[in-house]
Amino acid sequence: MIASSGRTRSGTARRALVAGAAVLTLVAAAGCSKSASPTPKKSSAPAPTSSAAAPTSSAAATTSPVSASAAPTYNVYVTNFTYHGMPSTVPANTLFHVSFTNKEKFPIDHEFVVVKIPQGKTAADIVNAAKKKGPDSEDQWVHVGDSGDPLPVGGSAVVTMDLAPGNYLAGCWQTGKAGGGSGPPHVAIGMHTEFKAVAGASAPSAAPAPTYNVSVTNFTYHGMPKTVPANTLFNVSFTNKEKFPIDHEFVVVKIPQGKTAQDIVNDTKKKGPAGEDDWVHVGDSGDPIPVGGSGVVTMDLAPGNYMAGCWQTGKAGGGSGPPHVTIGMHTEFKAVSGATAPSATPAPTYDVSVTNFTYHGMPKTVPANTLIHVSFTNKEKFPILHEFVVVKIPQGKTAQDIVNDTKKKGPKGEDDWVHVGDSGDPIPVGGSGVVTMDLAPGNYMAGCWQTGKAGGGSGPPHVTIGMHTEFTAQ
């Protein structure tokens, strides 16, 4: 097992959203989530005071995609607690990816977390706060990008961002030491890099990322090819198409040299769901996905052998059972340099923001069965946390039914509906996140189940006071 030699995320802990879109579990669905991957906590606390002032964003919200060009990718890695490959400037108001890999020579967990450097502050202020307050200091700053759960050596993740002009710092708040045990946050010992988002900045040329449509029925994956292109960004659009209530996932792990997929299966048969943590993750659909739910996993893999599997334990008839990977729900594939891939077109991006508890910029229709991005920014003028959560409107139901359910049940009402997109942890003023989706034809609602009030304190979920918008995928 690869031991985690540092802390897990404090305040922002969640399963890795390597694709920029998380899917929350439907409470009514059969199956159990793994104890190692809790659902993100909802918060009613106001945004941290250091981030109360929202910067001006130059990306105007429109009802049509502001961009449909291929997003550039920066290949970033870490060795000796030092980031390599991150440029000093990136294009502002433009979608881009960072493909991040932990290439240390010793066991250690790392991460690639991007925070805004507020006006009047410097990178040194962020570093000094980490030296003084430890890993919890991470939560003082507005996050705009995050590689998710700590990455062990060999692990990788893709971080997708769309940043307003300004100054940013990428850093690591993990605390493991090279020789084992804990130590200061890595950002405090030099593991950080500054960069600027500048309108019109040059960027590497990019080609559209291919997408593989993968589904599950009868505990069997369908649609995953035997080979994918190595060192190339690609997407897996994963959908749970079972005919009975059950939670599933699409988790990709590396098959180490000298090991086989059967070794991974056998390990899980012996250890149960906890066996998942014995292997290096390179892709994860996030929280368990109920029937009808979907998620997009974006990966950029080194040449090698990989296995996608499901460590959820629900049974078709309800209740618990063995991890699905042990009953055949797994598939092997290789990342090969020069492998063929399906043709791809650039994914459209919609710039969506919120002011006065109202979403702006989300169109009434989006293309179905097509990858899309929503670049979401919290532009309130007062400290408040928001989110952009997309749920399916079931046949025979309306958006008002979802609102009424939440009025009755409060924030927990969110879990009554199938999620297909989620901006992740609550976003403070000035914060942003990119949600990537690939939706089946149908009706959807984006909403916010956060409960903070403009004047501070708690209140009703924002979705119940008008912070929601309907749209159709067609």
C-alpha positions in Angstrom: 0.0 0.0 0.0 1.2 3.5 -0.8 1.1 5.2 2.6 0.0 8.8 2.8 2.8 10.5 4.5 1.1 13.8 5.0 -2.3 15.2 5.8 -5.5 14.9 3.9 -7.4 18.0 2.9 -8.6 20.1 5.8 -11.8 22.0 5.0 -11.6 21.2 1.3 -11.4 17.4 1.5 -13.2 15.6 -1.3 -12.7 12.9 -3.8 -10.5 14.1 -6.7 -12.5 16.0 -9.3 -10.0 15.3 -12.0 -12.4 16.2 -14.6 -13.7 19.4 -13.1 -17.1 17.9 -12.6 -18.1 15.9 -9.5 -21.3 13.7 -9.1 -22.9 13.5 -5.7 -24.7 10.3 -4.6 -28.4 10.0 -4.6 -29.4 9.0 -1.1 -32.3 6.8 -2.2 -30.0 4.8 -4.5 -29.0 1.3 -3.3 -25.3 0.9 -2.6 -22.9 2.4 -0.1 -20.3 5.0 -0.5 -16.8 4.2 0.7 -15.7 5.5 4.1 -12.5 6.8 2.5 -14.4 9.2 0.2 -17.0 11.3 2.1 -19.4 13.6 0.3 -18.2 17.2 0.4 -19.6 19.1 3.4 -21.9 21.9 2.7 -21.1 25.1 4.5 -23.2 28.1 5.5 -20.2 30.1 6.6 -19.4 33.3 4.8 -16.3 33.6 2.6 -13.0 34.3 4.3 -12.4 38.0 4.9 -9.3 37.9 2.9 -11.3 37.2 -0.2 -14.4 39.4 0.3 -13.6 41.7 -2.6 -14.4 40.2 -5.9 -12.1 41.2 -8.8 -13.5 42.4 -12.0 -13.9 39.6 -14.5 -13.4 40.4 -18.1 -15.3 37.4 -19.3 -18.8 38.7 -20.1 -21.6 36.2 -19.5 -23.5 35.4 -22.7 -26.2 33.0 -23.8 -23.9 31.4 -26.3 -20.5 29.8 -26.0 -17.8 32.5 -25.7 -15.2 30.0 -26.8 -15.1 26.7 -28.7 -11.4 26.5 -29.4 -9.1 23.7 -28.1 -7.8 24.4 -24.7 -4.0 24.5 -24.2 -2.4 22.0 -21.8 0.6 22.7 -19.6 2.6 19.7 -18.4 3.6 20.3 -14.8 5.4 17.9 -12.4 7.2 17.9 -9.1 10.6 16.6 -8.1 12.5 17.5 -4.9 9.6 19.6 -3.7 9.9 21.8 -6.8 7.3 22.4 -9.5 8.5 22.2 -13.1 6.7 23.3 -16.3 4.4 25.9 -15.1 4.7 29.1 -17.2 5.0 32.6 -15.7 1.9 33.7 -17.7 -1.3 32.0 -18.9 -4.0 33.4 -21.1 -6.8 35.1 -19.0 -10.5 34.4 -19.6 -9.5 31.2 -21.6 -9.9 27.6 -20.6 -6.7 25.7 -20.1 -5.5 22.5 -18.5 -2.6 21.6 -16.2 -1.6 18.0 -16.4 0.1 17.5 -13.0 2.3 14.4 -12.1 4.1 13.6 -8.9 7.6 12.4 -10.0 9.4 12.3 -6.7 11.9 9.5 -6.1 10.7 8.7 -2.6 7.2 8.1 -1.2 5.4 11.4 -0.6 2.0 12.9 -1.3 1.8 16.1 -3.3 -0.9 18.4 -4.8 -1.3 21.2 -7.2 -3.6 23.8 -5.6 -4.0 27.2 -7.2 -5.1 30.3 -5.2 -5.5 33.9 -6.0 -3.0 36.4 -4.7 -5.3 39.2 -3.5 -4.6 42.8 -4.4 -2.1 44.2 -1.9 -0.7 40.7 -1.0 2.2 38.8 -2.3 3.2 35.1 -2.7 5.4 35.6 0.4 2.3 36.5 2.4 0.8 33.1 1.5 4.0 31.3 2.3 4.4 33.1 5.7 0.8 32.3 6.6 1.6 28.6 6.0 4.7 28.9 8.1 2.7 30.4 10.9 -0.6 28.6 10.8 0.3 25.3 9.1 -1.9 23.4 6.6 -5.1 25.1 7.8 -3.8 28.4 6.3 -4.7 27.1 2.9 -8.3 27.9 3.6 -7.5 31.7 4.0 -7.2 32.0 0.2 -9.6 31.8 -2.7 -9.1 28.6 -4.6 -9.5 28.5 -8.4 -7.9 25.2 -9.1 -7.2 21.9 -7.2 -5.8 18.6 -8.2 -8.0 16.9 -5.6 -7.0 14.2 -3.2 -3.3 14.0 -2.4 -1.3 12.4 -5.2 1.3 9.7 -4.3 4.4 9.2 -6.4 3.4 8.3 -10.0 -0.1 9.7 -9.5 -1.4 12.4 -11.9 -4.4 14.6 -12.3 -5.7 17.2 -14.8 -6.8 20.6 -13.4 -9.0 22.7 -15.6 -9.1 26.5 -15.1 -10.5 29.6 -16.6 -9.0 32.6 -14.8 -9.7 36.3 -14.6 -6.7 38.6 -15.1 -4.6 38.7 -12.0 -1.8 37.1 -9.9 -1.9 33.5 -8.8 0.1 31.0 -6.8 0.2 27.2 -7.2 1.3 25.4 -4.1 1.2 22.2 -2.0 -0.1 22.2 1.6 0.6 18.5 2.2 2.9 17.9 5.1 4.7 14.6 4.6 8.5 14.5 4.8 10.9 12.7 2.4 12.0 10.3 5.2 8.5 9.7 6.4 6.3 11.3 9.0 5.0 14.9 9.1 6.6 18.3 8.6 5.8 21.8 7.6 3.4 22.3 4.6 5.4 21.9 1.4 4.4 25.4 0.3 6.4 26.7 3.3 9.6 25.0 2.1 9.6 26.2 -1.4 7.0 24.1 -3.2 5.1 26.9 -4.9 5.2 28.9 -8.1 3.7 32.2 -9.1 2.1 33.1 -12.4 -0.1 35.7 -14.0 -3.3 35.4 -16.0 -2.9 38.0 -18.8 -5.3 38.8 -21.6 -3.8 37.7 -24.9 -0.9 35.8 -23.4 0.6 33.3 -25.7 -0.1 29.6 -25.0 1.0 26.3 -26.5 -0.9 25.0 -29.5 -3.7 22.6 -28.7 -5.8 20.0 -30.4 -9.3 19.0 -29.2 -9.3 16.2 -26.7 -11.0 13.0 -27.8 -13.8 11.7 -25.8 -14.7 8.0 -25.1 -18.3 7.3 -24.2 -18.3 4.6 -21.5 -21.3 3.2 -19.7 -22.1 0.4 -17.3 -24.9 -2.2 -17.4 -25.1 -5.4 -15.5 -21.9 -4.5 -13.7 -20.0 -4.4 -17.0 -18.2 -1.4 -18.6 -19.0 -0.7 -22.2 -17.1 1.6 -24.6 -13.6 1.7 -23.1 -11.0 1.0 -25.8 -8.1 -1.3 -25.4 -5.6 1.5 -26.2 -5.6 5.3 -25.6 -3.0 7.8 -26.8 -0.2 8.3 -24.2 0.9 11.8 -23.1 -2.3 13.2 -24.7 -5.3 14.7 -23.0 -8.5 12.7 -23.4 -11.9 12.5 -21.7 -14.1 9.6 -20.6 -17.8 10.4 -20.4 -19.1 7.9 -17.9 -22.8 7.1 -17.4 -24.5 4.7 -15.0 -27.1 2.9 -17.2 -28.1 0.1 -14.8 -31.8 -0.9 -14.8 -31.9 -1.1 -11.0 -30.9 1.3 -8.2 -27.1 1.0 -7.6 -24.2 3.3 -7.3 -21.1 2.9 -9.5 -17.9 4.7 -10.4 -15.1 4.9 -12.9 -11.8 4.8 -11.1 -8.5 4.4 -13.1 -5.4 3.0 -11.4 -2.0 2.2 -12.8 -1.0 -1.5 -13.1 2.6 -1.5 -11.8 5.3 -3.2 -13.6 5.3 -6.9 -12.8 1.7 -6.8 -11.7 -1.6 -7.6 -13.5 -5.2 -6.5 -13.3 -5.9 -9.8 -11.5 -3.5 -8.8 -8.8 -5.6 -5.7 -8.2 -8.8 -7.8 -8.2 -7.3 -10.4 -5.8 -6.1 -7.6 -3.5 -9.6 -6.2 -3.3 -11.1 -9.7 -2.7 -8.8 -9.9 0.3 -9.1 -6.4 1.7 -12.5 -5.2 0.5 -13.1 -1.6 -0.6 -10.0 -0.5 1.3 -7.9 -2.4 -1.2 -8.5 0.5 -3.7 -6.0 2.6 -1.8 -3.1 0.2 -2.5 -2.9 1.4 -6.1 -1.9 4.7 -7.7 -4.9 6.6 -9.0 -4.8 8.6 -12.2 -8.5 9.2 -12.9 -11.7 9.2 -10.8 -15.3 10.0 -11.6 -15.7 11.3 -8.0 -18.6 10.6 -5.6 -20.6 7.4 -6.3 -22.9 7.8 -9.4 -26.5 6.7 -9.1 -28.5 5.3 -12.0 -28.9 8.0 -14.7 -26.0 10.0 -13.3 -22.9 10.8 -15.3 -19.5 12.3 -14.9 -16.5 13.3 -17.1 -13.0 12.1 -16.2 -10.1 13.9 -17.9 -6.8 12.2 -18.0 -3.3 12.5 -19.5 -1.5 9.3 -19.0 2.1 8.2 -19.4 2.7 5.0 -21.5 1.8 2.0 -19.5 -0.9 -0.4 -18.4 -4.1 0.7 -16.6 -7.3 -0.7 -15.1 -10.6 1.0 -14.7 -12.8 -0.4 -11.9 -15.5 0.1 -9.4 -14.9 -0.3 -5.7 -18.6 0.4 -4.7 -20.3 -2.4 -2.8 -24.0 -2.2 -3.3 -26.0 -5.2 -4.6 -28.6 -5.2 -7.3 -31.3 -6.2 -4.8 -30.2 -3.6 -2.2 -27.8 -3.8 0.7 -24.1 -4.4 0.6 -21.9 -6.9 -1.1 -18.4 -7.4 -2.5 -16.7 -4.5 -4.3 -17.9 -4.5 -7.9 -14.4 -4.8 -9.2 -14.3 -8.3 -7.7 -17.3 -9.5 -9.6 -16.1 -8.4 -13.0 -16.6 -4.6 -13.1 -13.2 -3.7 -14.4 -11.5 -3.3 -17.7 -7.9 -3.1 -18.7 -6.3 -0.7 -21.3 -2.9 0.6 -22.4 -1.7 4.1 -23.0 0.4 3.9 -26.1 2.3 6.7 -27.9 0.7 7.4 -31.2 -2.4 5.3 -30.6 -5.4 6.2 -32.7 -8.3 8.1 -31.1 -11.7 9.2 -32.2 -11.9 12.6 -34.0 -12.7 15.5 -31.7 -14.1 19.0 -31.9 -13.4 21.8 -29.4 -15.9 21.8 -26.5 -17.9 25.0 -26.1 -17.5 27.0 -22.9 -20.2 29.0 -21.2 -19.2 31.8 -18.8 -21.7 31.8 -15.9 -21.6 34.0 -12.9 -23.8 34.9 -9.9 -24.7 38.3 -8.5 -27.6 39.0 -6.1 -28.3 35.2 -5.8 -29.0 35.1 -9.6 -27.1 33.1 -12.2 -26.1 34.9 -15.4 -24.9 33.5 -18.6 -26.4 30.0 -18.7 -28.2 29.4 -22.0 -31.6 27.8 -22.2 -30.3 25.0 -24.4 -26.9 23.2 -24.7 -25.9 20.5 -27.1 -26.7 17.0 -26.0 -24.2 14.1 -26.1 -21.4 16.7 -26.5 -18.7 17.7 -24.0 -19.4 21.2 -22.6 -17.7 23.4 -20.0 -19.3 25.9 -17.7 -16.8 28.4 -16.2 -18.5 29.5 -13.0 -17.5 32.6 -11.0 -18.9 34.0 -7.7 -19.2 37.7 -8.3 -21.3 38.8 -5.3 -20.4 42.1 -3.7 -20.6 40.7 -0.1 -19.0 37.6 1.5 -21.0 34.5 0.6 -20.4 31.0 -0.6 -22.1 29.7 -3.7 -22.0 26.7 -6.1 -23.1 25.5 -9.5 -24.8 22.1 -9.1 -26.6 20.6 -12.0 -29.3 18.0 -11.5 -31.6 16.1 -13.9 -35.3 17.1 -13.9 -37.0 13.7 -14.0 -39.8 13.0 -16.4 -43.0 14.2 -15.0 -41.2 16.6 -12.6 -40.4 20.3 -12.8 -37.8 22.6 -11.5 -40.4 23.9 -9.0 -40.7 20.4 -7.6 -37.0 20.5 -6.8 -37.3 23.9 -5.2 -40.3 22.8 -3.2 -38.5 19.7 -2.0 -35.7 21.8 -0.8 -38.0 24.2 1.0 -39.4 21.2 2.8 -36.1 19.3 3.6 -33.5 22.1 3.6 -30.0 21.5 2.1 -30.5 17.7 2.4 -33.1 18.0 -0.3 -30.2 18.3 -2.8 -29.5 14.6 -2.4 -33.0 13.6 -3.7 -31.9 14.3 -7.3 -29.5 12.8 -9.7 -26.4 15.0 -10.1 -24.6 15.4 -13.5 -22.4 18.4 -12.7 -20.9 20.1 -9.6 -18.5 23.0 -9.1 -17.2 21.2 -6.0 -16.4 22.8 -2.7 -18.3 26.0 -1.9 -16.9 28.9 -3.8 -16.2 32.2 -2.0 -16.5 35.6 -3.6 -13.9 35.9 -6.4 -13.5 32.2 -6.6 -14.2 30.2 -9.7 -14.5 26.6 -11.0 -14.9 24.8 -14.3 -17.7 22.2 -14.6 -17.4 19.7 -17.4 -20.5 17.8 -18.6 -21.7 15.5 -21.3 -25.5 15.4 -21.0 -28.1 13.1 -22.4 -31.1 14.8 -24.0 -33.4 16.1 -21.3 -34.2 18.8 -18.9 -31.8 20.0 -16.2 -31.6 22.6 -13.4 -28.6 24.3 -12.0 -28.9 25.5 -8.5 -27.2 26.4 -5.2 -27.9 24.6 -2.0 -25.6 26.7 0.1 -27.3 28.5 3.0 -25.3 31.6 3.9 -27.1 35.0 4.0 -25.8 38.3 2.6 -25.5 39.7 6.1 -23.8 36.7 7.5 -25.1 33.6 9.3 -27.4 31.0 7.9 -30.6 31.1 6.0 -32.6 29.0 3.5 -30.8 27.2 0.7 -30.2 29.7 -2.1 -32.1 27.5 -4.6 -35.2 28.3 -2.6 -34.8 32.0 -3.0 -34.4 32.1 -6.7 -30.8 30.9 -7.3 -31.6 28.3 -9.9 -31.9 28.2 -13.7 -33.4 25.6 -16.1 -32.0 24.4 -19.4 -32.4 21.7 -21.9 -29.9 19.4 -23.6 -31.0 18.7 -27.1 
